[in-house]
């Protein structure tokens, strides 16, 4: 998910969940904290969003939230099906490719949705704020590149 979409979805938190605490024994209580606004506050702070910008971004979020949630749910189901297909007792390349195509199709739909949202978000942000987003993304890319370069290099995995 691009930072533009993340910003839209996070600014102000998900109002439906903001007032709810993490359920006792929640598998990922820190995820509930993010839903409750920690992530949103950090975005507002890091980008230096004005009150007017927050209001504008909330409008975009509210307009797109149902579509994004539906697509993310569809992606989750497609990934679960792919995992199940991969882990089935009998190897079936055609089935794996079919399940993988479903994941790719949903990811394609989400990319279109992200572009649509970014087209609405970008004009709300200043040039400096868009530059900060590019910097965040570049940093994330560097982290992934480092991980890819160092996969399997942990001493516990070496002979």
SULURGI-V36882 format. One record per residue. N is the residue number from 0. RES is the residue in one letter. PSI is psi in whole degrees, -180 to 180 (none if undefined). Layout:
BEGIN
n = [N,N]
res = [RES,RES]
psi = [PSI,PSI]
END
This chain:
BEGIN
n = [0,1,2,3,4,5,6,7,8,9,10,11,12,13,14,15,16,17,18,19,20,21,22,23,24,25,26,27,28,29,30,31,32,33,34,35,36,37,38,39,40,41,42,43,44,45,46,47,48,49,50,51,52,53,54,55,56,57,58,59,60,61,62,63,64,65,66,67,68,69,70,71,72,73,74,75,76,77,78,79,80,81,82,83,84,85,86,87,88,89,90,91,92,93,94,95,96,97,98,99,100,101,102,103,104,105,106,107,108,109,110,111,112,113,114,115,116,117,118,119,120,121,122,123,124,125,126,127,128,129,130,131,132,133,134,135,136,137,138,139,140,141,142,143,144,145,146,147,148,149,150,151,152,153,154,155,156,157,158]
res = [X,X,X,X,X,X,X,X,X,X,X,X,X,X,X,X,X,X,X,X,X,X,X,X,X,X,X,X,X,X,X,X,X,X,X,X,X,X,X,X,X,X,X,X,X,X,X,X,X,X,X,X,X,X,X,X,X,X,X,X,X,X,X,X,X,X,X,X,X,X,X,X,X,X,X,X,X,X,X,X,X,X,X,X,X,X,X,X,X,X,X,X,X,X,X,X,X,X,X,X,X,X,X,X,X,X,X,X,X,X,X,X,X,X,X,X,X,X,X,X,X,X,X,X,X,X,X,X,X,X,X,X,X,X,X,X,X,X,X,X,X,X,X,X,X,X,X,X,X,X,X,X,X,X,X,X,X,X,X]
psi = [126,159,-31,-48,-42,-41,-45,-45,-24,-29,122,-5,168,107,-29,-25,-10,-38,-3,137,162,136,148,132,17,141,-36,75,-28,-29,-39,-36,-40,-43,-33,5,-7,-48,-43,-45,-38,-39,-46,-45,-51,-36,-13,43,139,167,-41,-39,-42,-44,-46,-42,-35,-37,-43,-47,-48,-35,-31,-10,-48,-41,-45,-45,-43,-43,-40,-38,-42,-40,-43,-45,-41,-40,-38,-42,-41,-46,-44,-40,-43,-38,5,159,-32,127,129,97,-43,-41,-40,-45,-40,-47,-37,-38,-35,-44,-46,-39,-43,-40,-36,-45,-41,-36,-41,-43,-42,-42,-41,-45,-43,-37,-28,-32,-43,-44,-20,-28,153,167,-41,-39,-40,-36,-40,-41,-44,-38,-43,-45,-40,-40,-43,-41,-42,-40,-43,-43,-40,-45,-44,-39,-29,10,131,5,5,136,-33,-21,-8,153,none]
END
